[in-house]
Amino acid sequence: MKIGWFVLSMMLACGGRAAAQGVVLDVDLTQGLGALPPGAKVIGGEWGVGWRVTGNHQRLVLDPGYAIKNGVLEVTFTRAAVLDTPVAYAQPAWLWNAKILGIYEGPDLGKEAGDVFRFEQGGQERFRNLQGVVQARLKEQGTGRNSIWGQNIGKWTDWTVDDRTPMSVKFEWRGGTGTFTDIKGNTVACPKNCNNQLDSLRYVSLGGDNSTSGGAIGVRFLRAKLTDLDKSAAASPAVVRKRIVFDVDLTKGPDALPPQAMVIGAGEWDQGWRVTADHQRVVFDAGYQIRNGSMEVTLTRKKHPYTSGKIDMIGLYEMATLDHADTFGDTFYLRVGTGQEAQDVMGAIKAHVKERIQQHFGEIWQQQFGTHDDWATDDKTPITVKFEWRDGIGAFVNPKGERMACPKDCGGKNLNSFRFAALGGDRYDGAPSLVGARFLRMKLVDLDAPED
């Protein structure tokens, strides 16, 4: 379903202008993986207009880098009525005490090793017609002790579950005590002032934590804003675009992937990431359109029968659709497949621009190169290709090291908007992938950003 765009855009805009005093994180999750700051981690879920919880054991964790003594956490989300529709049959078992979101002192997220301030709501709260439960516990309590604060709030019928209406909650802790504002705007305060000890919170967890396997299924998180009340606006770090957007050594395994990357389909980690079946790819999101840049990719290949005539094995895309069969903006990709094999060519470089979308899907460059036997398929020989675009004109360095230039200025110097990079394949023509390819390294550079 489409979201209530006017309402949402106004809510997001309120925090998207000049940074407010002490803002250390302000994450617009509707912008996808590229909006995530350094140190973020995503476990499961689904990206669309925001990040949605689709099963248990899922969460998105944000880390400001230090414990905040006095602060505010504001989170905006929507909810879908997945439990009242046939979709529920396909969902994992829904536990009673699902954690919707919280902020924690330690990275263990709720295993009694530090301060905890969270909001939960699951089957038990629904049965009792409660909006949810706000909880807080303190590291000073030690292990095995009940929360210092566990308060029922609101009614289940307070929720809007149309997957369109944004709702917000707010956690505030100051002077060792806390308050919570629910989705109706009602504020409750921690009894006994939380013993004046709720004063060290760092890790924001959306969707769940480690204290239970329950997840807030059907919740779609749109925005998270974390403010340090002890920090002045002047001290808030500015967002700096880096010249080297990504430089990822995939031979180091999945931990080498930045937060702004996602593996679609399993594949195999084997001194690099290997494509083992169709519908597999690694997608990187720069978070913004790169007007002038380059991308260099190194891989090895095994000899493997092609599964399709058109496999876009490596590509750059303006839009997250990762396709060029419709009005999806600029695309720049390397194609192999039975079509190239039948013509005894190594591959074809292709590019499309949105300015010419009515002319054969905007295609402005199609050039074949090499012979099919030029490919090294011993799974040992590194193969490197490089995409470049500058001032609207593209160039490609093929696996033989030959530089190829886009003819006629790429249709009028229009090849100039790339945000997403895909390794292994894209979603065009049934989403085939280059089975047997093992990707070793990917480097994406923004030529408009200053030298690192």
Secondary structure by P-SEA (a helix, b strand, c coil): cccaaaaaaaaaacccccccccccccccccccccccccccccccccccccccccccccbbbbbcccccccbbbbbbbcccccccccccccccccccccccccccccccccccccbbbbccccaaaaaaccccccbbbbccccccccccbbbbbcccccccccccbbbbbbbbbccccccccccccbbbbbccccccccccccbbbcccccccccccccccccbbbbbcccccccccccbbbbcccccccccccccccccccccccccccccccccccccbbbbbbcccccccbbbbbbbccccccccccccccccccccccccccccccbbbbccccaaaaaacccbbbbbbbcccccccccccbbbbbcccccccccccbbbbbbbbbcccbbbbbccccbbbbbcccccccccccccbbbccccccccccccccccccbbbbbccccccc
